[in-house]
Amino acid sequence: MTEKQFQSAERAHRSILARAEKATLLWLAARMPRWVSSDLLTITGSVAMLGAGLSYWLSRYDRRGLLLVILFLAINWFGDSLDGTLARFRNQQRPRYGFYVDHVVDTFNTLFLLGGLALSGYISAWIAAAILIAFYLISIEVYLAAYTLGTFHLSMGGFGPTELRILLSVGNLYLFFRPEVPVVPIIGRAYKLFDIGGAIGAAGMTLLMCAAAIRHTRALYKAEPLPR
């Protein structure tokens, strides 16, 4: 496949904070030193997410690790969100390379984060695994839709990566100031509060994925009618 044959997918970003985030990223891109490259930002974001996962593991023994997670999530946002914006701002886009590397890195970043969360003790490992599977299901659907429909969705249901980072940070602050692991009694059994939140999140992501899959399947069916 040559460069001319590759068609970049249209980016659709309709999250709650999308407009403010875009303005912030453009402001930052205009002020980045020349030695800061998109690749450097991608690496920075990935290393930060590994740091967030390790900090969750640390929080099992010292809850100050929860504050480190918030710091690393902020650094991850800076690197992961700004790399593409900087490339577009400088007119240095490499569509195939950027799309591929960015999302392979995201695959590992999510594994780092949820792996560390599973080791923290604040959430059950099987719930963390369910969230990871739901994320991968959404990712697969989004990538397939980008290829077949030409639209790359950066958010679903008004939530994107930035909103999820903020929610996770709020949860970390709650855990930091409430060192005991909160539990909720349901039908005679006690469940960790974050297990309940994680289960709801995994179920919600799965439902959003199914809804998007049905919508996109209908769109493709109409776009390619059977010959008569």
Secondary structure, DSSP 8 states (H G I E B T S, - for coil): --GGG----EEE---TTHHHHHHHHHHHHTT--TT--HHHHHHHHHHHHHHHHHHHHHHTT-TTHHHHHHHHHHHHHHHHHHHHHHHHHTT---HHHHHHHHHHHHHHHHHHHHHHHHHHSSS-HHHHHHHHHHHHHHHHHHHHHHHHHSEEE--BTTB-HHHHHHHHHHHHHHHHHS-S--EEEETTEEEEHHHHHHHHHHHHHHHHHHHHHHHHHHHHHHHS----
